[in-house]
């Protein structure tokens, strides 16, 4: 079966993220979507790394990368926090975090991924001028994201309830179908 691929799916997986001088773009929790593949196809000089905690979703992603023959895409299977702690400061051109689990109940909010310490790690890893894209369907999470990313020194460039086509994911399409309000943000390290 792997003869149809330009390389084998297992070659996509990395056990650590090591910047190699190319612009580094990281998508956290890519799920079933292929947004990162579209980006990598349009920017063959960049290095694109998807981080996913679900083994099943990561395996599916690796097969899609191999089928597409994209040599500038890698997958890290696991929790993103240790990755952020190891990344050299100023090494990442962009982060994308679309629809992280909102943990909507008040008592659950401590489980939200974007909190003060994580925001500080994201800001530290971004290069000057680097960007962060975030989208969520939960208004309480929007407020928390805004607060912690500002405290981390990032600047909000735009906020909208419209998601650009290039960032429209399966989740975004589902929320649009049922009429849910989503908030899309672009942040910049300046």
NORSULBEL-V6983 format. One record per backbone hydrogen bond with DSSP energy under -0.5 kcal/mol. CO is the residue of the C=O (numbers start at 0). NH is the residue of the N-H. Records with the same first field share a line. If there is no record, write none. Layout:
# NORSULBEL-V6983
CO: NH  NH
This chain:
# NORSULBEL-V6983
0: 3
1: 4
7: 10
8: 11
9: 12
11: 74
15: 17
16: 18
22: 24  46
23: 92  93
24: 48
25: 27  95
26: 28  50
27: 97
29: 32
33: 37
34: 38
35: 39
36: 40
37: 41
38: 42
42: 45
45: 47
46: 24
47: 73
48: 26
49: 51  75
50: 28  29
51: 77
52: 54
53: 57
54: 58
55: 59
56: 60
57: 61
58: 62
59: 63
60: 64
61: 65
62: 66
63: 67
64: 68  69
65: 5  68
68: 70
69: 72
71: 47
73: 49
74: 13  76
75: 51  77
78: 82
79: 83
80: 84
81: 85
82: 85  86
87: 90
91: 126
92: 130
93: 25
94: 132
95: 27
96: 98  134
104: 107  108
105: 108
107: 110
108: 111
112: 114
114: 118
115: 119
116: 120
117: 121
118: 122
119: 123
120: 124
121: 125
123: 89
124: 90  91
126: 129
129: 188
130: 94
131: 186
132: 96
133: 184
134: 98  99
135: 182
136: 138
137: 141
138: 142
139: 143
140: 144
141: 145
142: 146
143: 147
144: 148
145: 149
146: 150
147: 151
148: 153
149: 152
152: 189
154: 156  187
157: 185
159: 183
161: 163
163: 166
164: 167
166: 168
168: 172
169: 173
170: 174
171: 175
172: 176
173: 177
174: 179
175: 178
182: 135
183: 159
184: 133
185: 156  157
186: 131
187: 154  189
188: 128
